[in-house]
């Protein structure tokens, strides 16, 4: 009588899974220059898939529709670069003043710290210690120079070309990719179910992106108008920057707040210095606590801890690009794992 093979050891199987996950993350981190633009292009293709389908329904071929989306995307990126360029140069011209203002603030903080340190030494001496304190360490802000920019330019161009090429071919062949993936992941009986989940994941991510885009446009418009009312230069550009950076959870709003704080130092004096970041924080609070929950709400309800952990992991892997792809990648994974109920609506769906 032939004996059946023993069941796999659950401990051994868990160990193999853990080792495989560690190796995957190590490979993703080591090959960030290649994998980051590949994943970003794929996520962008999923978001832009409805646009390509709409062009195909208008009579364009798959290849021509993909090329149109790609060209429009390049034009949009070029427009954003031209839009942001004046702000970059104006900030560069004001760097000496910004350094002076920051140095003044730092010196005031150092004076406060010295006072606290002296108080601490007195308390330590009263308690029987030797009253010695730790030495202070000065630090300088390192500003990238032209040589560093020249060294980084080829890497950036290579990543940009990888992104554009992957985006075009994904839009052009994504339906075939979905069919091939559905056949390879599971058995023949599971092919239709996997295909349905891939299609639903695409719909969830694209409509989530559409909803968030509407929210971000509203935030940027409101911020730009408010900053123009208080007389901040380039208010419209700051509004556009806030709309773009708001796609990156946590990191984006923090960056906008820091930038507006510097802009306030350059443009205003006195109490008005804090007006630009205060206005943005107010609008961001309204958007995060009222507008976004009202529009998304239960449609894509995910544990905030899971969102935060996903953001931290992807940010550790690929920096800003990882922060951009964190939420869409998590949404795709959750849909493929059937975490969302079938009756749940996707963002923007009524």
N, C-alpha and C positions, 0 to 999 in steps of 0.2 A: 504494500500500500504506500502510495506516494504521499509524503507529508507536505502539507502546505507550508510555505515559508513563514517564519515568525513575523509578527507585526513589527513595523519599524519602531525603534526606541524613540519615544516622544522627546526625551532629553537630547538625544543626538540630533533629531530633526530640528529642534529649537536652536541648538548650537550652530547647525549648518545655516539656518536662516539668519541668525545674528551675524555670522561671519560674512555671508553674502551681502547683507545690508551694509556692513562696514566697508567691504570692498567696493560696492557701488558708490557710496559717498566719497570714498577716497579717490576713485576714478573721476567722478564728477568734479571734485575740487582740483585734482591735478590737471585735468583737461578743461579748465574753466574757459580758456580763450576760444575753444572750439564748441564745447557743449552749451555754454551760456547763450551765444547768439543762435544756436540751433533750436534750443528750447524756446527762447523768446520769439523766434520766427514762427515756430509751430503754434504757440499760444496766440500770437497775433493773427495767424491764418485762421484759427478757430473763431476768433472774434470777428474777423472780416468775411467769414464764409457767407453770411446772408447777403452781403453786398455783391459778392461774386455770383451767387445764385440769382439775384435780382437782375444783374446784367445779362446772364444767360437767358433768363425768361424774356428779356427784351430782344433777343435774337443773336447775341454775340456768342461766339464759340468759347469753350472753356479756356483755351489758351489766350484768346484776345481779352476776355474778361479778367483773367489773372494779370495780364500785362497792364491793363488799364488801372486796376487797383494798385499795382506796384508803382506805376508812374505817378499816380496821384499821391501815393504815400511819400515818394521821394520829393515831390514838389512841396508837400506839407512840411516835411522835415526841413527843407531848405528855407521855407518861409519862416519857420520857428527860429532857425539859426539867425536869419536876418533881423527878426524881431527882437531877439535877446541881445544881439551884438551891441547896440547902444548902451544897454544897461551894464554889460561887462566892462566896456571901456570907461564909462562914467565912474563905476566903482573902482577901477584900476587907478584913475586919476585922483580919486579921493582917498587912496590907501594911506598916505601920510597922515591925513587928518583923522582917519579912522583909528590908526595906531595911536595917535596922540590921545584921542578920547578914551580908548581902551586902556592906555597906560595910566591915565588919570584915575579911572575907576579901579584898576588893579592896585595902584598905590594907596588909594583909600581903603581898600580891603586889606592890604598888607598892614596898614596902620592899625586897623581893627584887630587883625590876627596877632600883631605884636602885643597889643594891650591885653588880649586874652592869654597870650603865652606868658607874659609877665605875671598875670594873675595866677596862672597855673603853677608857675615856679614858686610863687609865694605860698600857695596852698601846699605844694609838695614839700617845701622847706618846713612849713609848720607841722606837717605830718611826719617829719623826720627824714625826708629824702635829701639828696644832695643839691636839689634845685637846678639841675642842668636840663636844658631843653634841647630839642632836636634842631638841627640846622635847617635853614630854609634853602630851597632849591629854586633857582631862577630858570625860566624856560623862555624860549623864543619861538615865535610863530614862523614856521617854515613855509615860504611861498614858493610854489613851483616856478622855475625859471624857464627861459626859452629853450635851453638845451634839453631839459626833461620833456618838454612838449614835443620837440623834434624826435626824440627817441620813442615816444609813445605813439606818434602819428602812424607809422606802419602797422602797428598792432591794431589800432583803432580802425584803419582802413580795411584790414583783413577781416576783422569781425563784422564790419559793415557789409562787406561783400558776401560773407557767409550768411548773414541775416537776410539780405535781399534775395540771394539765390535760393535759400531754403524756403522763404516765404512764397516766391513765385511757383516753385515746383510743388509745394504743398497745396496751394490753392488750385493748381492745375490737375493734380492727381489725387486729391484727398479722398474722393469717393472710392477710388480703387484701393487706396491705403486702408480705408475702413473695411472694405470687403475682405482684403487679404488678412487683416488683423483678426477679423471675426472668425475666419476659417482656421487660423493658426492657434488661437488662444484655447478654444474648447473643442468639443466634439461636433459632429455635423448637426446633432440635435440642438446644440447651443448656439449655432451660428446666427440665427435670426434674432435671438435674445441679445447677444453681444452687439450685433449691428444696431439694434434698437437703442441700447444703452449708449453706444458711441454717438448716435444721432442726437439723443437727448442731452448728452454731455455738451455737445456742440451748441445746442439750443440754450442750455442753461448759461453757459459762459458768455455767449454772444448777447443774450438779453440782459444778463447781469452787467456786462460792459456797457450796453446802451443805457441802462438805468443810471449807472454810476457816472457816465459821461454827461447825462442831462443834469445830474446834481452838481457835478464839478463846473459845468458851464454856468449854472446859476450862481454858484459860489464865487467864481472868478468875476462874473459881471457885477455882482453886488460889491465885492471887495474893490474892484477897479473904480466903480462909481463913488464909493465912500472915500477912497484915497484921493480921488480927484477933488472932492469937496473940501478936504483939508489942505489941499495944495501940494501933495507929494508929487515930485516929478516922475514921469513915466508910469503913471498910475495904471494905465491899460496893460502895460507889459507886466507889472506886478500881478494884476488880476489873471493874466494868461498863465504866468508862472505858477500861481496858486492853484489854478484849475488843473494844470499838468501834474504838479507834484502831489496833488491830493489823491492820485491813483495809488501812491505808495503809502500804505497805512503807517501811522505813527511817525515814520522818518520824514515823510513829505511835509506834514504840518510843522514839525520841529524845524525843518530847513527854512520854510517860508517865514516862520516867526523870527529866526535868527537873522535872515536877510532883511526883513522889515525893521528889525532893531538897528541894524547897521545903517539902513536907509534913513531912519529917524535921526541917528546921530549926525549924518551928513546934511540933511535938509533942514532940520529944526533946532531950536534951542529951548532950554527950560523944560517944562512939563510936557510940551508937545513932542519931545523925543520919543516918549513911550506910546504916543497915539497910534502910529501905524501897526505895531505888533498887537496892541490892545484891541484894535478894530478887527484884525484878522482872528484873534483868539475868540472874540465874541461871535463872529460869523461861523467859525469852525465849530464852536460849541452848539450853536443852533442847528447847524447841518448834521453833526454827529449824533445829537441827542433827540432831535425831532424830525428833520427832513428825511434822512436816510432810513431810520426805523419805520417811518410812515410809508415810504415807497417800497422798501424791501420787506420789512417786517418778518412775517412767518414764511415768506416765499423761499428764503435761503437761510433758515435758522441754523447756525453753527455755533458750537460752544466757543466763547471768546478765547478760552485757554488754547484750544486747538488752533485758532487763527494766529494767536501770538506765537505759539511754538513753531508753526509753519513759517511764519515771517522770520523768526530768529534763525531757524535752520537754513533757509534759503539765503538770507542775508549773509550768514557765515560762509556759505558756499561761494556765492557769486557777487556779493556786494549789492549795489543798486539794482542790477539786473535781476538778482535773486529776489529782491523785495517786490519787483514788478510782477514776476511770474508766480509768486507764492500763492496768492489767493486763487487765481484761475486754475493752477495746477491742483490745488487742494480740492476745488469744486469738481474738477474732472474725475479725480480719484474717488471722491465720495459718491458721485453718480454711478461710476463703474462698479463700486462696491454695493450699490443699491442702498445707501444710507438714507437718502430722502425717500419718503413715502411716495407711492405712485400717484396719490391724489394731490400731492403738494403742487402748487403752481410755481413756475419759474419766475425769476424777476422780470417784471414788466408784463407778465401774462395775466389776463383777466378771464 
